[in-house]
Amino acid sequence: MAFVKISDSDMLREYDLNPLPALVYFRAKFPRIYPGDMHKESNVLQWLLQLKKTPTDLIEEVDRRTLRMLLDEMDHVGVFFYEDTCTKLCVDILHDLETIDDEAEEEGIQMVKTTDLTVAEELSIKEFPTLVYYQGGIPSLFKGDLTDEGGVLRWMRMIHTISAGLDSKPAKCLLMTLQEEYDKTEQEFRCCPASMDVCAGPSKKQDKLRPSLVSSVLQKLSAVFN
């Protein structure tokens, strides 16, 4: 474990290191900022050793600052939000998700986990655990079974593939005709691949789609690029 010291102002801003001094441990390119009192050397050492011993094949735990940095710098990020009080359920889900972590990384998708729910609350997410996929900074909420790791991977791959087919321009959307569930009439919707659970309907407002319409959106978007 190598120690260095630095006073580069650009790096301080990049990692939002305020107040100073600060201790940052870089693990697999992820910065981890020491949250305690650096005057307590034994606590600092324990924190460093614990990070060093953590297996590298696990989904990385990040805090709010690191997550925001990742969302600014990376186009494809899957974030598992969970509460500190979540025990067996989250352990089981994370175990399943970690079996697809390497495959997701091969697709260019970085998966992380966090108990810092600030970012999730900004999206009005109130139920945890949950998985959010950010494509170009735009969030899509996974609404399936989190214990179905295969379904999670297919869902992320679909968004990734569709966005790649649109030349990685998240703002670009498609016009498609979908059938309304309640009266079977056809309406034109403007649907964006990066947020496939939301489409702008005839009212031009961002309307939440019912499950049947979501399915239609996924099928139509998938067919375009297959």
C-alpha positions in Angstrom: 0.0 0.0 0.0 1.6 3.2 -1.2 1.0 6.6 0.4 1.3 9.9 -1.4 0.4 13.5 -0.5 -0.9 16.1 -3.0 -2.1 19.7 -3.0 -3.4 19.8 -6.7 -6.4 22.1 -6.7 -8.0 20.5 -9.7 -7.9 17.1 -8.0 -9.3 18.6 -4.8 -12.3 20.0 -6.8 -12.7 16.8 -8.8 -13.2 14.7 -5.7 -15.0 17.4 -3.7 -12.4 17.2 -0.9 -13.7 19.7 1.5 -12.8 20.3 4.3 -9.1 19.6 4.2 -7.0 17.7 5.1 -8.6 14.5 3.7 -7.5 10.9 3.2 -8.5 9.1 0.1 -8.0 5.4 -0.6 -8.2 4.4 -4.3 -9.4 0.9 -4.9 -10.0 -0.4 -8.4 -10.1 3.2 -9.6 -12.7 4.1 -7.0 -11.9 6.8 -4.4 -13.0 6.1 -0.9 -12.8 9.1 1.4 -12.0 8.5 5.1 -15.1 9.6 7.1 -13.5 9.7 10.6 -11.0 11.7 12.7 -7.5 11.3 11.1 -5.9 12.1 14.5 -7.0 8.6 15.6 -4.2 6.6 13.8 -5.5 3.2 14.9 -8.9 3.8 13.4 -7.3 5.0 10.2 -5.2 1.9 10.0 -8.2 -0.4 10.7 -10.2 1.4 7.9 -7.3 1.0 5.4 -6.7 -2.7 6.2 -10.4 -3.5 6.0 -10.6 -1.9 2.5 -7.4 -3.7 1.4 -8.7 -7.1 2.5 -12.1 -6.7 0.8 -12.3 -9.1 -2.3 -11.9 -7.2 -5.6 -14.7 -9.2 -7.3 -17.4 -7.6 -5.2 -19.6 -4.7 -6.3 -17.9 -1.6 -5.0 -19.5 0.4 -2.2 -19.5 4.2 -2.9 -20.7 7.3 -1.1 -22.6 10.2 -2.5 -19.6 12.2 -3.7 -18.0 9.2 -5.4 -21.4 8.3 -7.0 -21.8 11.8 -8.4 -18.3 11.7 -9.8 -19.0 8.4 -11.5 -22.3 9.7 -13.0 -20.4 12.7 -14.4 -17.5 10.7 -15.9 -19.1 7.4 -17.0 -21.9 6.8 -19.5 -23.2 3.5 -18.1 -23.6 3.0 -14.4 -25.9 0.6 -12.5 -26.5 1.7 -8.9 -28.0 -0.6 -6.2 -29.5 1.6 -3.5 -30.2 -0.1 -0.2 -30.7 0.8 3.5 -28.4 0.0 6.4 -31.2 -1.9 8.0 -31.6 -4.2 5.1 -30.0 -7.5 6.0 -30.7 -10.9 4.5 -32.7 -9.7 1.5 -30.0 -7.3 0.4 -27.2 -9.8 1.1 -29.0 -12.3 -1.2 -29.7 -9.7 -3.9 -26.1 -8.5 -3.9 -24.8 -12.1 -4.0 -26.9 -12.6 -7.2 -25.9 -9.2 -8.7 -22.2 -9.9 -8.1 -22.5 -13.0 -10.4 -23.2 -10.7 -13.3 -20.8 -7.9 -12.4 -18.0 -9.1 -14.6 -20.4 -9.6 -17.6 -21.8 -6.1 -17.1 -18.3 -4.7 -17.0 -17.5 -6.4 -20.2 -20.4 -4.5 -21.7 -19.0 -1.2 -20.4 -21.5 -1.0 -17.5 -20.1 -0.2 -14.1 -22.1 -1.5 -11.1 -21.8 0.0 -7.7 -23.8 -0.1 -4.4 -24.6 2.6 -1.8 -26.4 3.1 1.4 -26.2 6.9 0.8 -29.8 7.5 -0.4 -29.5 11.2 -1.2 -29.3 10.7 -4.9 -32.2 8.2 -4.9 -34.3 10.6 -2.9 -33.8 13.2 -5.6 -35.5 10.8 -8.0 -38.4 10.5 -5.5 -37.6 6.8 -4.8 -39.1 5.8 -1.6 -38.9 2.0 -1.6 -35.6 0.2 -1.1 -33.7 -1.8 -2.2 -33.8 -0.7 -5.8 -31.6 -0.6 -8.9 -31.2 2.4 -11.1 -29.4 2.3 -14.4 -27.8 5.6 -15.5 -27.2 6.0 -19.2 -25.5 9.2 -20.1 -26.6 10.5 -16.6 -30.3 9.7 -17.3 -31.8 7.3 -14.8 -34.0 4.3 -15.5 -35.6 2.4 -12.6 -35.6 -1.4 -12.7 -39.1 -2.6 -11.9 -38.5 -6.4 -12.1 -37.3 -9.0 -9.7 -33.9 -8.0 -8.3 -33.2 -11.7 -7.4 -33.4 -12.5 -11.2 -29.9 -11.5 -12.0 -30.3 -12.7 -15.6 -33.3 -10.4 -16.1 -31.3 -7.5 -14.6 -28.4 -8.1 -17.0 -30.8 -8.4 -20.0 -32.5 -5.1 -19.0 -29.2 -3.2 -18.7 -27.9 -4.7 -22.0 -31.1 -3.6 -23.8 -30.7 0.0 -22.7 -27.0 -0.1 -23.5 -27.6 -1.6 -26.9 -30.4 0.8 -27.8 -28.4 3.8 -26.7 -25.4 2.6 -28.7 -27.7 2.3 -31.7 -28.6 5.9 -31.3 -24.9 6.9 -31.4 -24.9 7.3 -27.6 -27.1 10.4 -27.7 -29.4 9.9 -24.7 -31.6 12.9 -25.6 -32.6 11.3 -28.9 -36.1 9.7 -28.8 -38.3 7.7 -31.1 -41.9 8.4 -32.2 -44.0 5.2 -32.0 -47.7 4.3 -32.0 -48.9 2.4 -29.0 -52.3 1.1 -28.1 -54.0 2.5 -25.0 -54.8 -0.2 -22.5 -58.2 1.0 -21.4 -59.9 1.8 -24.7 -57.7 0.1 -27.3 -57.2 3.4 -29.2 -53.9 4.1 -30.8 -51.9 7.1 -29.7 -48.5 8.4 -30.8 -45.9 8.5 -28.0 -42.4 10.0 -27.9 -40.2 7.5 -26.1 -36.6 7.9 -25.1 -34.4 4.7 -24.8 -32.6 6.0 -21.8 -35.8 6.3 -19.8 -38.0 3.6 -21.2 -40.6 3.7 -18.4 -41.5 7.3 -19.3 -43.0 8.5 -22.6 -44.5 11.8 -23.7 -48.1 11.2 -24.8 -50.5 13.3 -26.8 -50.7 15.8 -24.0 -46.9 16.4 -24.4 -46.5 15.8 -20.7 -44.2 13.2 -19.3 -46.7 10.4 -18.5 -45.9 7.2 -16.6 -46.8 4.3 -18.8 -48.8 1.3 -17.7 -47.0 -2.1 -17.7 -48.6 -3.1 -21.0 -47.4 0.0 -22.7 -43.9 -0.3 -21.2 -43.8 -3.8 -22.7 -44.8 -2.4 -26.1 -42.1 0.2 -25.8 -39.4 -2.3 -25.0 -40.5 -4.6 -27.8 -40.6 -1.9 -30.4 -37.3 -0.3 -29.4 -35.6 -3.7 -29.2 -36.9 -4.6 -32.7 -35.4 -1.4 -34.1 -31.8 -2.4 -33.2 -31.9 -6.2 -33.5 
